């Protein structure tokens, strides 16, 4: 079923979904000159709450700066309020939020800085990215033959539309080979991330994640999981990870706005640990979902409520 809602925010106005159109000569359609975010709003006892709204929209602005889409037409606060307005208009208890800043229609020159800048924010229903059963049972992944785009060739710290062709190659290859997802390596052969998820590894009770230098996105859920792991008393280290370490890991899991916290049960047909969700993954996952559902105190002020709290 296609994702859709009744209303979408576009260039300052809430308009009916089917009227949110662009010209076929839009620069971003031809050259990928767009930046975007993936954000979730969760259903809580106090109503819908956006997870780490300021961090997400600030990263959107950082991506725009990298892409030379400056100055961006709206401020972080204005975009947060626009997202909330869209959620309210669509009467959503929870949703996936997709802001997009893109170069519109003016010319087809590769340097599109003379094109107008357009902004949309869509709020749509979206469940677990890798499937509901994956949250408990885990996913089967392969190490991709496609390497992650390195800094200097692209800009891995930016969520730039055109760069996600690399992610598409990784995801399509995995699906064609019968896997749920893939893990990419950087140009030096070290573990980077999934097609759209950061990666964590557990060995001997220590939680590891690749550093930013391995061409990964600086994930906001990744940062939250590092904090949660610390709160739970686990040691967390950023470390370069080799391919064979994936086979020897006690636990592996993906993180991301879409994937949330998803266990990995096998890599290249080799079981990870016992082949089931591990205890540290489960503990981190449980705390994450308890916070986002409002069942556990929001000690780090991650939830931004859509409706004013008295």
N, C-alpha and C positions, 0 to 999 in steps of 0.2 A: 504494500500500500504506500502510495506517495506521501511524503511529508507535506503537510500544509496546515494553514491556520486561516482564520477569517480576515485578520488584519496583519499588515507588515509596515514597519516604519521605514520611510524612504525620504531622504533629503529634508528632514524636518517635519514630515507629516505622516500620520497614520492613514494608509490607503487600503482599499480592498485587495486581497491577495492577488487576484487575477489581473489587477491593473499595474502590478509591479513589474514593468517591462523595461528592456534596454534596446538600443539600436544594434543591428547586426554588425555595424562597424565600430562598436565599442572597443576601445584600445585593449582593455583587459581580456576580452574574448579572443583576440588575436595573439597577444603577447604575454598573457598571465600577469599583467601589471596591476596586481591587487594584493591587499593584505587582509588578513581575517583573524578571527578568534573562534574558539569553541568554548562555551561556558554552559554550566547547568544551573538551573533553579530547582531547588528541592522542596518537596511538600513537608512542612513542619507544623506542629500544633499552633504556631503563630502565623500561619499562612506561608505562601511561597517565599523562599529566600535564595538569593543569588550567591553562589559559592565564590568567594574571593573576587568580587566584582572589580574593585579598584586595581588589583594586580593584573587581571585580564585586560582591562581596557587600557591600562598603562602600557602593557606589552604590545597592544594593538598600535598605540602611538609610536612606540619604539620601532616596530616593524615598518610603519609609514616613514619614519625618519631614515631608516636604512634604505628604503626603496625610493627616497627623495620625493615622496608624496607629502610635501610640506609647503606651507603649514596645513595641517589637517583642519577640515572645516569646523570641527566641534571639539569641545574639551572633554576630558575624561568624565567629569561630572554630568555634562549634558548628555553624553552617550549612555551613562548608567541610568539616568532618568528616562531616556527614550526606551531603553530595554524594559524598564519597569512599566512604562505606559503601554507597551506592546503586550506584556503579560496580563496587565489588567484588562485591556481591550479584548483580548482573546479568552479571558476568564479561565486562565490556566492555573492549576495547583502546582504543577511541575512542568518543566520543559527544557529543551536544548536551545541555547541562544547562539545565533550566528551573526555577528557583526561583520560587515565587509566594506572596506574602503577601496574604491577602484577608479581607474582612469576611464573616462567616458569617451563619447564620440567627438572627434575634431579632425584628426588626421591619422594616417597609417604609418607615419614615420616611427622607427623603432624607439627613438627618444620621444616619449609621449608626454613630456612635461608641459606642453602647451594645451593638452586635453583638459577638459573640466574634471573635477574630482567629485564623485558621487559616493553616497554612504547609505547602506541599508542595514537594518537590524531585523532579523526574523526570529520568531520564537515558535518552536514546533515540538510536537510530541516525539520523543525518542527514548526507547528503552535501553537495555544493556547493549553496547556496541558489538560485542563478540558473542552475544546470545545470553539469555537468562541463565541457562544451565552452566555456562562457562564460569560464572561467579563462584560456583561451588565445585564444579568438576575440573575446571581448568581447560586449557586449549592446547592443541598440538601445533607446533611451529617448526619451521625449517630455517636454516641459515641461508639467506638469500645470496644468489650469485651477483646481485646488483650491490655496488658499494654506495655508501652514503655520500651525498654531495659535500665536498670539503669547503671550508672557508677559503676564500680566494678564487674558487670556482663559482660558488654561490655564497649565501649568507645564512648559515644554519640557525643563527639566533633569531632570525626573522621568520614569521609565519607569512610567507610570500606565496601567492597563488601559483605562479609559474614553477616554483621549486617542487611542488607536489606532484609533478610528472615523475620524479624520482620515486616518490612514495607509491604512485600508481604502478610502476614497474614492479616494485617489491611485492605489493599486495596481489597483483594479477598473477605473478609467477607462483606465489604461495597457493593461491586458490586453484590454479590450473594443475598443480601437483598434488592436490588433495589435502592441503594444510589449512588451518584456520587463519594463520598469520605467519609472518616471517620476521627474523632478526637480521638486520643489516650490519655489516662491518664497515669501518672507516677505511680510508685509502691505505692505511698502514696495517690493516688486518686485525685491528682490535674491535671488540664488540661496541656497537653504537646504540641502536634502538630499533623498535619496530617501524612499520610503515607510518604509524601515527601514534606511537606510544613510547614512553620511556621504559627502561628496564631496571629491575632490581634482582640481585642474587643474594642468597643466604648460604653461607658456609661456616660450619662450626659455631653457629649462634651469632655470627657477625653479619650485618646487612651491608652489602656493597652496591654501588651504582656507578656507571661510567661517568667520567668528568666531562665538562663542556667541551674540552679540547678534542673529543672524539666525534665532533660534528653532530652533536645532539641539540635538540631544542631544550631551552631552559624551562622545563615543564613546571607549571604552577601546582599541579597535583603531585608531581615529583617532590617539590619542595615541601608540600603538606605532609607527604608520607615520611620524609626524612624527619620532620618535626614529631609526627606521631610515634615513629620508631624510638626516637629519643625519649619521649614522654613515657613510653612503655618500658624503658630501661635497656634498650638494645643499643649496642655500639654501631654507628653508621660511618662508613668510609667511602669516599670517592676514590676509585682505583681503576686503572686500565684492566680490562678483562679480555682474556684470550678465548678463542672458540672452544678449545677443549675444556676450559673451566666450566662452560655451560653444561657439558656432559657429566661433570663431577659435582655439580652444585647440589646442595640439600634441598633448596627451594629456588624457584624463579617466579617472578610475576611482573606483569605490565602495569603501568599507571598512565593515566591521562583523563582528560575531561570526559571523553567518550567511553574509554575502557574502564574508567574508575580504578578499581584494584582487581585485576584479573589474573588468577594463577596460571602458570604454564606447566603442563603435565608431561610434555615430551619435547625434545629437540632432535630433529633428524631421526625420528623413530626411536630415540633412546629415552627411556623414562627418566624424569627428573625426580631424584629421591625415590620415594615409594610409588610415584606415579599419581599421587593424590595431593590435594591442597595441604601444604605444610602448616605446622602450628604457628610459626611466626607470621606467615602470610595471613592466616586466619585471624590472628589477634589484631594485626594492622588493619585488615579489611573491616573487622567488626567495629573498631574504634572510628574508622573513617565514616562508615554508614551510620553509626550512632550519632556522630556529630552532625552530619548533613541532614539527618532526620529529626534533629532536635531532641534526641533521647539522652545525649551526653552534653554537659556544659560546653559552650562555645568559648573555651578559654583563650583562644587566639583571635577572636573577633573575625572569623572567616565568613559568617553569614550576614548578608545584607538583605533585610526584609523588604519585600515589595510594597507592603502596606505599612503605614506609620504605626509604630508601637506606642501605646499610651504609657 
